[in-house]
Amino acid sequence: MSLSPSAKLVFVVLQNDHPLTTQEIHEETLLPPRTARYALNKLTDADIINKRVNPHEPRSQLYTPQPVAER
């Protein structure tokens, strides 16, 4: 699967600083919110990152990279 440059950027940011919310990813990458969400969806669909409910804010999600052994 070929990933877009925005998805690759989001993945690198998540590797360096995780877990992050969609808003934090948008702020860290400077990508437009829609582009950040698209990249997160592509990475989630490819099983490259995990998504879970944020325990501090149940309406938001936290994203983390998959452990290397699972990829």
N, C-alpha and C positions, 0 to 999 in steps of 0.2 A: 504494500500500500504506500502510495506516495502522499506525503503530507505537505500542506501549504507552508510558505515561510512563516505565516502567523502562527500556525499550529506548532511549528518547530520552536519558535520564540517562546510561546506559552510553556512548552515542555521544559525548555532550559530554565526558565524562571521557576517553575515548580520544582525542578531538581535542586536548585540552589536555595530555595526558601519555601518551605511547605509546612503545614497545609495553608492554602489561601482560598479566600472567597472569590467569586466572580468579580466583585468590585475591586478587591486588592490586585487581582491579575490585571484588570483594566488599568489601574493606576501604575503598576510596576512596568507594564509593557508599553504604555501609552497608546495602545490599540483602541479604536472606537469600541464601545460596549458591544455592539452587534458582532463585530469581527472577533472579539474575545470569546463571546458565547459560541459562535460558529466553530472556532478553533477547539474550545473545550468539548463541544459535541463530537467533533471528529476524533479527538483523542480518546474520549470515553467510548465511542463506538468501536474503535480499534483496540480496546482493552489496554491502552498504554497508561491511562490514569484511572484513579478511583474517585468516586463521588460519594459523599455522605452528608447527612443533615448536620448543620452547624449546631452544636448543643447550646451555644450562647444566643443564637438567633435562628429559631426553627424555620423561618421562611427563606433562609439562605443555605447554600451548599458549600462544603469544603472539598477542595480537590488536592489530591496527592498523587505522586507518580507510583506506578505499580512497582513492587519489589522486583529486582532483577531476575530472581529465580522464577517468577511467574510469567515473564515475557517470553 
